């Protein structure tokens, strides 16, 4: 079963998350397949940039609760996007939840249409946005992030752009994305790689400093009684016991 659909046009490789059965949730299989595709893009001189997008109405629903990826594998995937020597641009026209926002924040540029919606839903299932903080925290307004981390509220594309989670939003994601792709196509591959290194240095410092602790925190929280209750409630489509 294929979880990633690949197309190419004018030196831009598009990787579409294509697992509609679980709303493109980050399963072990999807994470592994995406990592493999990114490795191939990194080594292909004919690829100038990568667009990360999705099929269906959901970019990613977050971690697959039935087949979650190993936390180390998710950290490695996020770091791979940040370190890829080519720009990675996210294109979103649907919902993004929890771990999917870590994927979004790992990208160098991110655009969305006004049909997109976003939410850090971890607290509502008894865990915390631990691993994805490696990419989210350095790139998002702290006050806004405190609100959405702590409440799990849904917010729209305009708010995501205001807080820095998105580069830009508009009625048509492709129209917003196109001038960015044209700029990349007209740029030196070597210069793009070196410029990306400048831009991602502080994000990679966070990986070096915090990845081990956040991975351990994630594993501990997902093994807790609170997470078991939260995930069971989610799968059973009911409120968890702590809801008042």
Beta strands, then each sheet from edge to edge (+ up, - down):
strand 1: 4-9
strand 2: 12-17
strand 3: 49-54
strand 4: 58-60
strand 5: 87-92
strand 6: 95-97
strand 7: 109-113
strand 8: 117-119
strand 9: 154-156
strand 10: 168-170
sheet 1: 1+ 2- 3- 5- 7- 10-
sheet 2: 4+ 6+ 8+ 9-
end
